[in-house]
Structure formats: C-alpha cells, structure tokens
Amino acid sequence: MLVFFQFSYIIIKNVDEAFTFIATNYVRSKCLQAGSSCREIPCDTITIKAGVHTLRRKADLLVMKQLIYLDNAATTKTRPEVVEAMLPYFTEYYGNPSSVYEFSAEPKRAIAQARETIAKALGAKSNEIYFTYGGTESDNWALISTAEAYQAKGKHIITTKIEHHAILHTCEYLEQRGFEVTYLDVYENGIVHPEDVENAIREDTAIVSIMYANNEIGTIQPISEIGAICRKHGVLFHTDAVQAAGYVKIDVQKENIDLLSMTAHKLHGPKGCGLLYIRKGVRIENLICGGAQERNKRAGTENVAGIVGLDAALQLAVDGMDERNAKLEKMRDRLIDGLLKIERSRINGDRVHRLPGNVNMCFEGIEGESLLLRLDLKGVSASSGSACTSGSLDPSHVLLAISLPHEIAHGSMRLSFSDDNTEEDIDYILEIVPEIVSYLRSMSPLWEKIKKQEAQG
C-alpha cells in the first residue's frame, strides 16, 4: 500500500507497519519542533504504541483498511499499464510536440500513433480525431461551434431531458443567444424512441445531440437508428459517448455519427484528456483560440502523456470488452435481483439496454444522501447520480424525467462497477444495504406514513 507523509509517499507492506511508521515520524517531528534531535530523545515503544492507538482512531483517510469502490461512472482508477505507457512522456520525452527540433520528434510521433489507433477503435479516420481536455469541453465544442457554423441553415437544436449537464447547460447557453432547443421526453425505461426524434426534426434543425449511454441510470440509446434518421434528413448528429466508450462497441461510420465526445478517465485512463470525433466535411468553429495545434482547430500545447494514456486505456478496454462485460453483467444482474427483494425498491432504467456495470436503485421512505453516508462509513464509495451535481439537494433530473415522483427520486443510489470489483463485493453490498435501509426507515416519518397508508388499505 502507499502511505502519504509530509508531501511524499513510501511503500508499506501492511496496515500495522503503516501505522507504526506514521506514529514514529509524527513523534520525531514533534521532537524536532521542540528543538531536540531524534538521537537525543529516542522513540520508545510506549510512545510509539500510544501514537499507533491514536492514529488508528483518526487515520482512516491516510490508510484505508478496506475500500469497495463502486463509483466508476464518476471516475476510474488508472490502470498500471496506462501509467507505465504515460511515464516516459513526463521525464524522458517531455519536449513540446510543436517544436521543430529533433527532441520533439518522439512526442509528435506518440500523438500521431495515438490518433491512428484511437480512430481505428472508433471506426473513424485519424484526421477526424481532435484531442481535448475532456468530455465537457468536447460537448461544449460540438454544440456551440456547430450551432454557430450552421445557423444559416437554422437555429433549432434537439436533445433529451436526461443528458449530462455538459449538454443541458450548453443548450441553455445557446437558448440565451437566440437558438431554440427541443428537449425530448424519454420513456419510463429511460430510452428515447427514434420516431420521437424524427417527429421533432424541422427544416431549421441544425443538430441533434443524444447521449450514447446515460451516466446515472445506464440506459443505452438506439444510436444507430437515430443516426440513420438524422442522416436521412440532412441533420448533424452528435452523441456524448463518455460513459459508453470502452463498454459498448462503437463504429461512427456504421452508426452515422457526425460528432462524438469521450474522455479517458471513465475507462481507466488519466483525467484531463478527451477527444472530439468530427466527421470529415463537418464545418465547426474553434472553441479555443491561440495556437495551431490540432490542425488549427483547438489551441493549446498537447497533453502528450494524457493522449498516450487515453490511447492505452481505450485499447485495453476494447481488447478485453467481451470478457469484462460478461463479468460485469453477471455481477450487475445478481445485485439488482438481490436488492429488489427489499420492500418498496425499484430499479431505474432498462434491464436489457443497460451498461454492464450500472445499477441505479430507489428505496422508498429514505433519503439517498443518508444511505450514501452510511455506506461510506462501511467502506463503500457510491453515489446518487452525477458527480458534477453532487452538491445539489434537488432530486436527479434524470429520475424526474423517467416520471419518478420527488419523494421516490430522493431515495436513489447508483453503484457502478469495474473489472476490479469481485463477487465478494456484491456479497457485502447485499449484506449491508438491506440493514442500512431498514435502519434509516426506522427513523423516517415518510416511511411511517407509507406504512400507515398500507394498513388503511
């Protein structure tokens, strides 16, 4: 394990050794603050044991005995293979790829290679891949820049009510600038029907933006059908594939996708690197100006290590997709079936057209935030929805869009797995969640009201 101490870290073999190390150094630092050297005041066994006892009560954030991470829809752990691929571009090949001297040749080559292999994984051409800071930037660029470039055709945009806020807030921004946005309803399973998209298209529709898979309830949209409809009507089609990339097979050509956003850190790559696929021939304005990078479309020195990490993460995800998805689906379905045994619980989203590692449940009569805090105390990291809105007290806009009433939507929990999770993790969740729900309901006036109404028939 890694133990962080005084802005550095060392490798420790076990928890007991970790606490002893921290306690020893803490005592020594206090001695030095008092003006004495460690040789003058030895760290005796009693002192160290006292320090260990204190740290065991206070150091959960320094050394985690047990962590079950089930919030992979928010971010993922970077794979060791990805880190290994990135490291040389921090310390050895750190030259600016835009420079003309030989030292910059390797960073430039690495970017070109990554662009080529990523394009192949998405069914695109290498000159259609543009690297960005991440999914939010890619979404903003796709909508704002195409809306501006095609406003002579029309100022109408189509999206759905369950999009990520990177899309919804960008649409609100465009509305303030004279564009009109149609927000499509979704059905109770969280899926938009292609015929609803077609019925919403007008002569002045410039672009349709519908996410590939939802970040909260995991529903996978009929992207191929929607893409075909948009192509038939001559309307640009953008999809936010941040949650889908690496978990769903994507072919931008076959699916008639004109623009696609994705990011590295949702598929075990680094934070701070993403891309926007732009089909050749699509007109798009620059979102960031100030340099000639990315073929004069996106200014700023390239994040070489991040780009290499994105490439490595995507290749690992694509190569092991079938085997990994089978494992995740098995755990997902077992967990859903187990949690549905809890009284007045429900699964949100479609059971079939769903990301392999996504479980989103509601439990009536409790607050989701209380459930998450109790899970955290038991070493489980989970969420109630998008990490980008975790500070909000309002119920999820996605759950409201699938027609859940506020009081039920408030009791939501999202669990999202990765290949690192195990069947033992599922056993643990199935053990503690019913206990926590029962405990919270025992203190809930809302649950008491529900039970009284049941008794009255």
N, C-alpha and C positions, 0 to 999 in steps of 0.2 A: 504494500500500500504506500501511497505518498503522504507524507506529513509535512505541512507547511509551517515554517517557523522563521520569523524575522525576515520576511520577504524572499525566502528561498525554500527549497524542499530537499528532503532526503528520502531514500527508500527504506522502509521499516518492514520487518518480517511479520510481525503480529501486533495485535492491539495492546497487549501488556507491555511490550517493548516500546511501543509508540508513546504510551502514557508516561513511562519512566523517562524516556528521552525528553519529552516536553517538560516534565516536572524538574528534572535535573537542570536543564537550561534556564528554566524560569528562576530557580533558586540562585543559580550563578549570576544571572542578570541583576537580581536584587542585591547580591553581594557587591557587584561592581558599582551599582548606583550608590552604595554606602561608602565607597572608597576603598574597598578591600579586594584583594585578588582571590581567585579561586584556590590558590595554593595556601593562602593564609586561613581561609575558612572552608574546610573540606565539606562536601555534600554528604553528610552521614545518612545511614539507612533510614533512621526515623524521620528525618526531614523529607527525604525523597518519598517515603511511603505516605506522609501527610500530603505532600503535593499531588501524588497519584490519586489519593482519595478525593481531594478537591476537584482535580481535573476530570475525574470520572463522572462527576455530577454536572460539570459545566462545559465539557469539551465535545458535545455531540456534533457541533459544526466543524470541529477540527478533524475528528476521526469518526467515520461512520461505521459502526459495527455491522449494520445491515441496511441496505438500501434497495428497495424494489422500485425501479424507475419505470413508470407507466404513463409518461407524458411525451412520448416520441413524436406526437403530432405538433408539439411546441418546438422541440429541437431534439437532436440525437447526439449520442456520443460519437466523436470522430474515430473512425476505425484506425487501428495501429498501422495498417498498410497504407492508409491515406496520409497519415502523419509522416511516415517514412518517405513517401514519394515527395512530400512537400519540403522536407527539411533542407535539402541541398540548395533550394532557391531562397533560403533565408541567409545562409552562411557561405556558400560557395559561388553560386551563380546569381548574385544579387544585383547584377547590372540592370540598368534601365533598358528595356527592350526597344525603346525608340531611338536609342543612341546608335551611332554609326560604327563605333569601333568593335573589334573582334570580341571583347569581353561580353558584349551584349548579344552575341550570336546565339548562345545556348538558351537564355530566357526567351528570345524571339522564336527559336525552334520549338521550345516547350509549349508555347502558346499555340503555334500553328498545329502541332501534333494533337494537342487537346481539342482544338476546334474541329479537327478532322474526325477524331474518334467519337466525340460527342455528337456531331452531326450524323454520323453513321448510326449511332444508337437511337436517334430520333427519326430516322428516315429522311434527313434533310441534307442539304449541301453545305460544305464548310463555310462558304461565303454568305450563308444565311444565319450564322450564329454570331451574336453580339454579346460580349460579356458585360455584366453589370455588377452592382453591389449586392443585389439580392432580389427576391421575389417582389417586394413592394416597389422598388424602383422600376422593375420590368413591367409591372402592372400599370404604374403611372405613365411610363413612356408609351406603352402600347395604346392606352386610351387617349391621353391628352394629345400626343403627337399625330396619331391618325385622324382624330377628330378635327384637328386644325388643318391637316393636309387635305382632307376630303370634305370640308364644309361647303365647298361649291356644289357638291352632289346633294348634300343635305345635312341637317344638324340634329338628326334623330339617332338615338342610341338605344339598344336593347340589352338588358341584363336580367338577373333574377334577384329575388329578395333574400337569398341565402348566400350571396357572395361574401368573400372576405372583405373587411373594411378597406383594404387597399384598393378594391374596385368600387365599393359603395361610396366611400368618401371622395374618390376621384370623380365619380359621376356627379356627386353633389357640387363639386368644384366647377364642373363643366356646365351644370344647370345654371349656376350663377353667372356664367358667361354666355348665356343665350341658347344653350343646347337643350333639347328635350329628351328625357330618358323615360323609357317604359320599363318598369320593374315587374317581371313576370312572377306570378304565383307558382308555387310548387305544390305537389300533392302531398298527402299525409305521410307518404314514404320518403319524402324529400327529393323526389325526382321531377324534373320539368319535362313536359311532353313536347316532342318535336313539333307537333301540329300547332301548339300554342306559340312556338317561336315563329312558325311560318305565318300564322294569322296576324302576328304583331308587326311583321315586316311591311314597310311602306316605301313609296317611291323615294322619299328623302332619308331612308335609313342608311347610315354610313357604316356602322359597325355593330356587331353582336358580340357580347362578351359573356361567356358562361363557363364557370369553373369545371374542370375535369372531374374532380372529386372534392367533396366538402370536408373542410378541416375540422368540423365539430361532429357531425353525425356520420361521416364516412361514405355517404352515398356517391356512387359513380354515375355520372350523367351519360346519356346516349350521344356521345360526342360525334361519332361517325354520321349518324342520321342528321344531327343539327348542322354539321359541316356541309353535308350534301345539299341541304336546303339553302344554306347561305350561298353556296357556290351557284346554285340554280338561279338565285335571284340577284346575283352580282353584288353581294354584300360581304364585306370583310368579316372574318370570324376569328376572334381571339379567345383563347382558353387559358385560365390560370391553372397550371398543372403542378403547382408547388407540392401538393400532397400526393399526387398520382405518380410523378416521375420516380422510376425505380421500383414501383409496386404494380404498375399496370403497363402493358405493352403499348407503346405509343408509336405511331407512324404518321407524321404530319402530312405526308403526301396522300396516303390512302384515306385519311380521315378529313381531308380538305380543310386543314387548319392553316390559317394565314399568319397568325401570330401566336406564340406560346411562351409563357413565363414559367421559370423554375428557379430553384435555389439549391445550394449544396447542403446546407445544414439540416435539411429534413431527410436526407438519405445517407447519414453518417459521414458527411463531408464537413468542411470548415464553415464557420459563419463569415459573412461578409463577401460572398461571391455567388453570383447567379448568372442567368442569361436570359436574353430575349431572342427567340427564333422569329425572323422576319422573312416571309416568303419572298423570293426574288420577284421584283416588279411592284411590290407594295410601296407606295410613297409614304415616307414617315419623316417628320421633322425631328431635329435634335432636341433632346430634353436638357442635356448638359453641354455647354459650350466652353471652349478654351484650349482645345488641342485637336490633333489629327488622329488620335487613337481610334480603334475600331472602325477603320475605313471612313474617318471623318464624321462618324455618327454619334460617338459617345466619348467625350473628352475626359482626360484623367489618366495618370500613369497606371498601367495594368497591374493588377494584383496577381503577379506571376504564380506565387505559391498557392494562392487561393484557386486560381484557374486549374493548376495541376491537381489540386485536391478535389475539385469538382469533377474533373475527368476521371480520376482514380475511383472516387466514390460511385459515380454513375456506372462505370464498367463493372465494379464489384456487384452492384445492385442488379444490373441487367443479367450478368452471367449466372448469378445464383437465384434468379427471381422465382422460378417454378418451385424449387425445393423449399425456399424460405416461405413463400406464400402458403404452401401446403401446411407447413408447421404452424404459421400464424393463424390460419383459418381454423385449424383444429383447436387451438387454444381459445380463440375468439368464440367459437360456437359453444364450446364447453362452458366458458364463463357466462355467456348470455343465458344458456339453459339453466345454469345454477342460480344466477341472480334473479331470474324470472320466477323462481319459487318463493321469493319474498312477496308478502302480501302487498297488493296495490303497487306493483312495479311495472315498468314498461320499457321496451327497447325503442329507441328513437332512430329512424332511418330504415332503409330497406334491408331485409335479412340476406338477400341474394346479391344485389348490385351494391356491394359494400367493400371498402378497403379491407384487406385481410387482417390488419391489426387494430381495427377500431371497434370499441364498444362504447355506446352512449346510452345511459340509463336514466330514468327518473323514478324517484321514490316519493310517493305522496306523503304529505304531513311533515316533511323536514325541509331544512334549508341546505342547499348544496354546499355552501361555504362551510357550514358546520361539519358536514360529512368529510370534506376535504381536510379540514384541520385535524379531525380525529384520525384520519388515515395517515396524515403526516406524522402525528405522534407515534404511530406504529410503524414508521419507516417506509411508508408508501407515498410516492410522488404521483399525484394525479391532478386533474383539473376539471373545471366545469364547462370549459369551452375554449375559445381562442385566447392565447396568451397575450395577444395585442389589446384585449379588452378586460384583462383580469382585475383591473382596479374598479370596474363598474359594478354597481349594485343592481342594475337592471337585469332582467332575465335575458337569455340569449335571443338575439333577433332571429336566429335560425330556428330555434324551437318554437318561437311565436309564429314563424312563417309556416310551420307544419301544423298549425292550428292547436297547439297546446295552450291551455289557459295559464295565466301568470302563476297561479299558486302551484301548479304542477311543474312548470318550466323552472321554477326556482329550486326545485329539488333534483337537479341534474348532476351527473357525474360522467366525465369522459375518461376512459382508460385506453391508451394507445401503446401497443407492444412493439418490440423489435426482436430481432433474432437472438438477442442476449437474454430474453426472458425465458422462463422454464415452466414446466408443468407444476413444479413446486411453488412457483409464484402464484399460479392460478389456485392451487390448493389453499394458500394463505389468504388470498383475497376472498375466496368463498367461505373461509372461516370467519374473517373479521368483519366483512361488510354487513352480514345479517345482524351481528352483535351491535355494531355501531348504529345501524338504522333503528333497531329495537330500542337502544338507549336514547337516541335523540327523540324518537316518537313518544317515549315515556314522559318527556318534558314538554311536548308540543301541544299547545292549545288547539292548533289546526287539526292535528291527528285525533284529539279528543272529540272535536266537533264532527269529524268524519265518522268516527265510531258511533257516536250518538245518533247520527242520521241513519246509519246502517241498522241500528237497533230499532229505530222507529219505522223501518221499512220504507 
